[in-house]
Amino acid sequence: MRLFYSILLCVSLTLASPTLQKRAQPKGIDVSGYQGTVNFNTAKAKGISFVYIKATEGTTYIDASFSPNYVGATKAGLIRGGYHFAHPDRSSGATQANYFLAHGGGWTSDGITLPGALDIEYGPSGAECYGLGASAMVNWIKDFSNTYHGKTGVYPVIYTTTDWWRTCTENSAAFTSTSPLWLAHFASSIGALPGSWPYATFWQYADSGPNPGDQDLFNGDMTGLKKIAKG
């Protein structure tokens, strides 16, 4: 593994409190086909520094807006990355990691590409934990994570909620030292963290706002954000 997580720890220690407040951290958004093609020049003018863009879901869905949005974000000078919506009930973690990598989820040490993110949360239909027990779920996430790391040299960011993580992984601490946490919690402060993560690297704090999509913050400064993109 590259010095990725060590860099995160260094740049975030001063803002590592679980009671993270919205202050002067770099602002971001995450978008998908629901938002269509986004005007990233406008978003940048409104203070956005980074964006996560939905690339894939399971092994059968490629977001049609990913390519134009990825290009648009790049042209606007934003730091950007892709995310994958997991379906652990449909295929293995390795299979879905490879699908993600083949359709926009890759990473290069160029200073503008964020490591791919694994969106692992409530199932859109059916069982909350996709019919998997906690041990099987943790193994699925490891399969995805290790496959992604093996192909790119960095571990994926993990997007989740505290409630889902506690329920479906029994609050596993297996990824604390490898994968940065991107926590979804719509409130004025970030609240309790899952597992043994000492802080959230990204915080999705609202599902709407002055810019398209969900509203996010990076737990650090622009120098730290660029270091993550550099690896």
PLY file of the C-alpha trace (Angstrom):
ply
format ascii 1.0
element vertex 231
property float x
property float y
property float z
element edge 230
property int vertex1
property int vertex2
end_header
0.00 0.00 0.00
1.15 3.56 -0.70
1.45 6.06 2.13
-2.13 7.07 1.46
-3.72 6.44 4.83
-0.70 7.82 6.70
-1.00 11.04 4.73
-4.69 11.23 5.62
-3.90 10.87 9.28
-1.30 13.64 9.16
-3.46 16.13 7.30
-6.58 15.45 9.34
-5.44 15.18 12.94
-6.37 18.74 13.78
-9.92 18.12 12.52
-10.37 14.54 13.68
-13.12 15.03 16.20
-16.31 12.99 15.74
-18.13 16.31 16.29
-16.76 17.77 13.06
-18.47 21.04 12.22
-18.95 22.68 8.82
-16.14 25.24 8.73
-13.62 26.19 6.05
-12.90 22.71 4.71
-12.98 22.17 0.93
-16.55 21.76 -0.24
-17.68 19.03 -2.60
-20.68 17.36 -4.14
-21.57 13.87 -5.31
-23.77 13.39 -8.35
-25.32 10.67 -10.48
-27.69 10.30 -13.40
-30.41 11.87 -11.25
-28.73 15.24 -11.72
-28.01 14.72 -15.41
-25.12 16.69 -16.88
-23.86 19.18 -14.31
-22.40 22.62 -15.02
-19.21 22.28 -13.03
-17.93 25.73 -13.92
-20.93 27.14 -12.07
-20.38 24.74 -9.17
-16.73 25.77 -8.94
-17.71 29.43 -8.94
-19.95 28.64 -5.96
-17.05 27.20 -4.00
-16.93 23.52 -4.96
-13.44 21.95 -4.98
-14.14 18.25 -5.51
-16.78 15.87 -6.79
-17.58 12.16 -6.64
-19.51 10.92 -9.68
-21.50 7.69 -9.86
-19.92 5.30 -12.35
-21.45 1.88 -11.82
-23.92 -0.24 -9.86
-23.64 -3.98 -9.41
-22.35 -5.49 -12.65
-25.15 -4.46 -15.01
-25.41 -0.68 -14.73
-23.16 2.06 -16.06
-24.34 5.58 -15.24
-24.89 7.37 -18.56
-23.99 10.73 -17.01
-20.64 9.55 -15.69
-18.53 10.26 -18.76
-19.84 13.78 -19.54
-19.73 14.71 -15.86
-16.22 13.35 -15.39
-15.00 15.28 -18.42
-16.86 18.39 -17.30
-15.41 18.24 -13.80
-11.92 17.80 -15.23
-12.28 20.75 -17.57
-13.53 22.90 -14.70
-10.39 22.09 -12.71
-12.07 20.08 -9.97
-10.55 17.14 -8.12
-12.81 14.21 -9.03
-13.38 10.50 -8.63
-15.94 7.80 -9.33
-18.11 5.74 -7.01
-19.72 2.32 -7.23
-23.07 1.40 -5.69
-22.66 -2.09 -4.26
-25.07 -5.00 -4.62
-23.48 -7.66 -2.41
-26.32 -10.08 -3.11
-25.67 -10.25 -6.85
-21.99 -11.10 -7.31
-18.68 -11.17 -5.49
-16.80 -8.11 -4.29
-13.97 -8.86 -6.70
-16.36 -9.09 -9.64
-17.93 -5.74 -8.82
-14.55 -4.08 -8.18
-13.35 -5.19 -11.60
-16.56 -3.94 -13.22
-16.10 -0.58 -11.51
-12.47 -0.38 -12.63
-13.43 -1.19 -16.21
-16.03 1.59 -16.34
-14.52 4.69 -14.80
-13.48 3.68 -11.30
-9.74 3.68 -11.80
-7.14 5.78 -10.03
-3.86 7.35 -11.09
-1.38 9.37 -9.08
-2.01 12.63 -10.94
-3.09 14.93 -8.14
-6.63 15.35 -9.49
-8.11 11.84 -9.23
-9.65 10.68 -5.94
-9.52 6.96 -5.12
-12.71 5.19 -6.14
-15.43 4.99 -3.53
-17.50 1.96 -2.53
-21.06 3.04 -1.74
-22.20 0.35 0.69
-25.52 1.14 2.37
-29.19 0.25 2.60
-30.45 -1.95 -0.19
-32.77 -0.07 -2.54
-35.25 -2.93 -2.25
-35.49 -6.05 -0.14
-33.31 -6.88 2.84
-31.38 -4.05 4.48
-28.21 -6.14 4.55
-28.84 -7.85 1.18
-29.46 -11.18 2.90
-25.87 -11.43 4.16
-24.78 -11.96 7.74
-22.18 -9.65 9.26
-19.22 -11.97 8.62
-20.23 -12.53 5.00
-20.71 -8.80 4.49
-17.28 -7.97 5.90
-15.73 -10.62 3.64
-17.56 -9.16 0.63
-16.21 -5.69 1.37
-12.70 -7.12 1.84
-12.98 -8.86 -1.51
-13.92 -5.59 -3.22
-11.35 -3.55 -1.31
-8.43 -5.93 -1.82
-9.21 -6.31 -5.52
-9.33 -2.55 -5.97
-6.08 -2.11 -4.06
-4.39 -4.84 -6.06
-5.19 -3.07 -9.34
-4.57 0.55 -8.30
-2.23 0.57 -5.30
-4.76 2.41 -3.12
-7.73 1.22 -1.12
-11.19 2.51 -1.94
-12.95 5.12 0.12
-15.90 3.54 1.96
-19.19 5.46 1.89
-21.76 4.36 4.45
-23.91 5.39 7.40
-23.24 4.62 11.03
-26.55 2.78 11.42
-26.02 0.56 8.37
-22.44 -0.25 9.30
-23.36 -1.19 12.85
-26.30 -3.28 11.68
-24.79 -5.09 8.70
-21.12 -5.51 9.68
-21.61 -5.61 13.47
-19.55 -2.41 13.57
-16.48 -4.02 12.01
-13.12 -2.31 12.50
-11.50 -4.31 9.69
-11.05 -1.32 7.37
-10.00 1.40 9.78
-6.31 1.27 8.83
-6.84 1.01 5.08
-9.97 2.69 3.72
-10.86 6.34 4.37
-14.40 6.84 5.68
-16.99 8.88 3.79
-19.90 9.20 6.21
-23.45 10.13 5.27
-25.20 12.01 8.07
-27.59 14.85 7.30
-27.23 17.16 10.28
-25.33 20.19 11.57
-22.62 17.95 13.06
-21.31 14.61 11.96
-22.41 12.58 14.98
-21.18 9.14 16.03
-18.74 7.33 13.76
-18.95 3.63 12.88
-16.34 0.96 13.53
-13.09 2.25 14.95
-12.56 5.05 12.46
-11.15 7.98 14.47
-12.52 10.51 12.00
-14.39 10.77 8.71
-12.31 11.88 5.74
-15.41 12.99 3.85
-18.78 13.98 5.29
-21.98 14.02 3.23
-23.96 16.43 5.35
-26.99 17.23 3.16
-28.90 15.74 0.24
-29.52 19.13 -1.35
-28.10 22.61 -1.23
-26.72 25.45 -3.32
-25.04 23.03 -5.73
-26.35 19.95 -7.58
-26.49 16.61 -5.82
-25.49 15.78 -2.26
-23.35 18.24 -0.33
-19.99 17.14 1.07
-16.99 18.38 3.05
-13.39 17.18 3.15
-11.93 16.87 6.63
-8.78 18.91 6.05
-7.49 21.61 3.70
-6.82 21.78 -0.04
-3.26 20.59 0.46
-4.55 17.46 2.15
-7.17 16.87 -0.54
-4.53 17.13 -3.26
-2.31 14.68 -1.38
-5.12 12.12 -1.38
-5.45 12.56 -5.14
-1.69 12.17 -5.51
-1.48 9.04 -3.35
0 1
1 2
2 3
3 4
4 5
5 6
6 7
7 8
8 9
9 10
10 11
11 12
12 13
13 14
14 15
15 16
16 17
17 18
18 19
19 20
20 21
21 22
22 23
23 24
24 25
25 26
26 27
27 28
28 29
29 30
30 31
31 32
32 33
33 34
34 35
35 36
36 37
37 38
38 39
39 40
40 41
41 42
42 43
43 44
44 45
45 46
46 47
47 48
48 49
49 50
50 51
51 52
52 53
53 54
54 55
55 56
56 57
57 58
58 59
59 60
60 61
61 62
62 63
63 64
64 65
65 66
66 67
67 68
68 69
69 70
70 71
71 72
72 73
73 74
74 75
75 76
76 77
77 78
78 79
79 80
80 81
81 82
82 83
83 84
84 85
85 86
86 87
87 88
88 89
89 90
90 91
91 92
92 93
93 94
94 95
95 96
96 97
97 98
98 99
99 100
100 101
101 102
102 103
103 104
104 105
105 106
106 107
107 108
108 109
109 110
110 111
111 112
112 113
113 114
114 115
115 116
116 117
117 118
118 119
119 120
120 121
121 122
122 123
123 124
124 125
125 126
126 127
127 128
128 129
129 130
130 131
131 132
132 133
133 134
134 135
135 136
136 137
137 138
138 139
139 140
140 141
141 142
142 143
143 144
144 145
145 146
146 147
147 148
148 149
149 150
150 151
151 152
152 153
153 154
154 155
155 156
156 157
157 158
158 159
159 160
160 161
161 162
162 163
163 164
164 165
165 166
166 167
167 168
168 169
169 170
170 171
171 172
172 173
173 174
174 175
175 176
176 177
177 178
178 179
179 180
180 181
181 182
182 183
183 184
184 185
185 186
186 187
187 188
188 189
189 190
190 191
191 192
192 193
193 194
194 195
195 196
196 197
197 198
198 199
199 200
200 201
201 202
202 203
203 204
204 205
205 206
206 207
207 208
208 209
209 210
210 211
211 212
212 213
213 214
214 215
215 216
216 217
217 218
218 219
219 220
220 221
221 222
222 223
223 224
224 225
225 226
226 227
227 228
228 229
229 230
